[in-house]
């Protein structure tokens, strides 16, 4: 059995999947080769010592859906769905064939600017890139039907599942 394990480790070593370096105590350290990081990552502010002593942020009371005002564009063929407080406003939208829907990321849930969203149709008719705060994605609907979609980052959250009904 130990010859089998030694042989597998030797094959891994030869293939270059791991690197071996010695540590100051004289032992051998085996570690994975680090993966490349994706090119697009949000820039984060460095945490200062003063920020670590601050108590958790208290969240403002949640707005009722009736109190949400959605910024409507001047073009009547463009409809807006806003993402705020980990919810879609409106969750269901009726439009006409040829209309464009714009999903706007305005989510600063608990004052966190690093929340990401990504909108995708259940059957891959459309899919947004990863959206950061202030970002948007639009899609023009050219056929009638019902188009269910989800925020794939929060796919288990019912408030981030929506439907576009094209008549």
C-alpha positions in Angstrom: 0.0 0.0 0.0 2.8 2.4 0.9 4.5 1.7 -2.5 1.2 2.6 -4.2 1.0 6.0 -2.3 4.6 6.7 -3.0 4.1 6.0 -6.7 1.1 8.3 -6.9 3.0 11.1 -5.1 5.9 10.6 -7.5 3.6 10.9 -10.5 2.1 14.0 -9.2 5.5 15.5 -8.5 6.7 14.6 -12.0 3.6 16.0 -13.7 4.3 19.4 -12.0 0.9 19.7 -10.3 2.5 20.5 -7.0 5.6 22.3 -5.9 8.0 21.2 -3.2 10.0 23.6 -1.1 11.9 23.2 2.1 11.0 25.0 5.2 13.4 26.4 7.9 12.9 23.4 10.1 14.3 21.1 7.6 11.1 19.3 6.6 9.5 19.3 3.2 6.4 21.4 2.5 4.0 20.4 -0.3 1.6 23.1 -1.4 -0.7 23.6 -4.3 0.4 26.0 -7.1 -1.7 29.2 -6.6 -4.5 29.7 -9.1 -4.7 32.9 -11.2 -7.3 35.3 -9.9 -10.0 36.6 -12.3 -9.2 39.9 -13.9 -12.4 41.7 -12.8 -12.7 42.1 -9.0 -14.3 44.9 -7.1 -11.8 47.2 -5.5 -12.2 47.2 -1.8 -11.0 49.9 0.6 -8.4 48.7 3.1 -9.7 48.1 6.5 -8.4 50.5 9.1 -8.0 49.8 12.8 -10.7 52.3 13.6 -13.2 50.5 11.4 -12.7 47.2 13.3 -13.9 48.8 16.6 -17.1 50.0 15.2 -20.3 48.3 16.2 -22.4 46.5 13.5 -24.4 48.8 11.2 -28.0 49.1 12.2 -30.2 48.7 9.1 -33.0 51.1 8.3 -36.5 49.8 8.4 -37.4 48.0 5.2 -39.5 50.0 2.8 -42.9 48.6 1.8 -43.2 47.7 -1.8 -45.9 50.4 -2.1 -43.5 53.1 -1.0 -40.8 52.2 -3.6 -40.6 54.7 -6.4 -38.9 53.3 -9.5 -37.0 55.6 -11.8 -38.9 55.4 -15.1 -37.0 56.3 -18.3 -38.5 58.8 -20.8 -38.8 56.2 -23.5 -42.2 54.4 -23.0 -40.7 51.2 -24.6 -38.2 50.9 -21.8 -39.2 49.4 -18.4 -37.1 49.3 -15.3 -36.7 46.6 -12.7 -34.6 47.7 -9.7 -32.7 45.5 -7.3 -32.8 46.9 -3.8 -32.7 45.4 -0.3 -32.2 42.0 -1.8 -35.6 42.3 -3.7 -36.8 43.0 -7.2 -39.1 46.0 -7.8 -41.4 45.1 -9.5 -41.1 41.3 -9.1 -43.5 40.7 -12.0 -43.7 43.1 -15.0 -46.1 43.1 -18.0 -44.7 44.6 -21.2 -45.4 44.6 -25.0 -43.4 42.8 -27.7 -40.4 45.0 -28.6 -40.0 46.6 -25.2 -36.7 46.6 -23.4 -36.3 45.8 -19.7 -33.4 47.4 -17.8 -32.4 45.7 -14.5 -30.6 48.3 -12.3 -28.4 47.3 -9.3 -29.3 49.8 -6.5 -28.8 47.3 -3.7 -26.8 48.6 -0.7 -28.4 46.0 1.7 -27.1 46.8 5.2 -24.9 49.5 3.7 -22.7 47.0 1.9 -21.5 48.3 -1.5 -19.9 44.9 -2.4 -23.2 43.0 -3.1 -23.2 41.5 -6.6 -26.1 40.4 -8.7 -26.4 38.5 -11.9 -29.8 38.1 -13.7 -30.4 35.0 -15.8 -33.5 33.6 -17.6 -34.3 30.1 -16.5 -33.7 28.7 -20.0 -30.7 30.9 -20.9 -32.6 33.3 -23.2 -30.7 36.1 -21.5 -28.0 36.4 -18.9 -26.4 39.6 -17.5 -22.8 40.0 -16.6 -22.0 40.3 -12.9 -23.5 43.6 -11.8 -22.0 45.8 -9.1 -23.7 48.7 -7.4 -24.8 51.3 -10.0 -24.5 48.8 -12.9 -27.4 47.8 -15.2 -28.3 45.2 -17.8 -31.0 45.4 -20.5 -32.7 43.0 -22.8 -35.2 43.6 -25.6 -38.1 41.0 -25.7 -39.0 40.2 -29.3 -41.5 37.3 -28.7 -44.6 37.1 -26.5 -44.6 34.7 -23.6 -43.6 34.5 -19.9 -40.0 34.8 -19.0 -39.0 33.6 -15.5 -35.7 34.7 -14.3 -33.5 34.6 -11.2 -30.6 36.3 -9.6 -28.0 33.5 -9.8 -25.9 34.9 -7.0 -28.9 34.6 -4.6 -30.7 31.8 -6.5 -32.3 30.4 -3.3 -33.9 33.8 -2.3 -37.5 33.9 -3.5 -37.5 37.8 -3.5 -34.9 37.7 -6.3 -37.0 35.6 -8.6 -39.0 37.5 -11.1 -41.2 37.2 -14.2 -41.5 39.3 -17.4 -44.9 38.8 -19.2 -44.7 39.8 -22.8 -48.0 40.4 -24.5 
